[in-house]
Amino acid sequence: MGALRELLARTWGLVVFRGVIGVLFGALAMIWPQITLFALVIMFGAYALVDGVVAIAMGVAGRGGERWLMFLMGLLGVAAGVIAFVWPGVTALVLLYLIAFWAFLSGLTYLAAAWRLRKQISNEWLLALTGVASLALGVVLLLQPATGALALVFTIGIFAVVWGVLSIGLGIRMRTVSKQGGSIDVAQFS
């Protein structure tokens, strides 16, 4: 079993946890779209920090050279979270760029992971689709910085829910595979 495949099979619970946090963050962002910029900064900072710490923990739990992907994702998340907490009074435009670059770099990282896993798992498209969704959010926010705070909240909320659901599905599939010891087909969630 490849090192990254083994890591995902052993840490399926953390993958599901990351997904649940993403869904909760996204749902809260869409339920309360009129939140203030400060609250958005704090919510984003908490989400990015927790996601980053969990990704770093997955990297620590891993073996082999592939765990650097988890560390990279984790470091990006922690850095984004710390910046959001240290400078909560940032303008909407700075926050927008922070989120856009974080989403863009996270998307690239997911695409790299899908590419590296293409021979170790079946239907790696789910992991790649998560990367594409993250890239799309980053590009949209970079190209349309005048997007209002309400639209930003909904965009982030939708992305977080989609990413969270995909991550939950991936984690559940990894759990099934780890119990069965069979091949990984991330398109099946049973």
Stockholm file with secondary structure:
# STOCKHOLM 1.0

chainA/1-190         MGALRELLARTWGLVVFRGVIGVLFGALAMIWPQITLFALVIMFGAYALVDGVVAIAMGVAGRGGERWLMFLMGLLGVAAGVIAFVWPGVTALVLLYLIAFWAFLSGLTYLAAAWRLRKQISNEWLLALTGVASLALGVVLLLQPATGALALVFTIGIFAVVWGVLSIGLGIRMRTVSKQGGSIDVAQFS
#=GR chainA/1-190 SS CCHHHHHHHHTHHHHHHHHHHHHHHHHHHHHCTTCCHHHHHHHHHHHHHHHHHHHHHHHHHCCSGGGHHHHHHHHHHHHHHHHHHHCTTCCHHHHHHHHHHHHHHHHHHHHHHHHHHTTTSBCTHHHHHHHHHHHHHHHHHHHCTTCCHHHHHHHHHHHHHHHHHHHHHHHHHHHHHHHHCCCCBTTCCC
#=GC SS_cons         CCHHHHHHHHTHHHHHHHHHHHHHHHHHHHHCTTCCHHHHHHHHHHHHHHHHHHHHHHHHHCCSGGGHHHHHHHHHHHHHHHHHHHCTTCCHHHHHHHHHHHHHHHHHHHHHHHHHHTTTSBCTHHHHHHHHHHHHHHHHHHHCTTCCHHHHHHHHHHHHHHHHHHHHHHHHHHHHHHHHCCCCBTTCCC
//
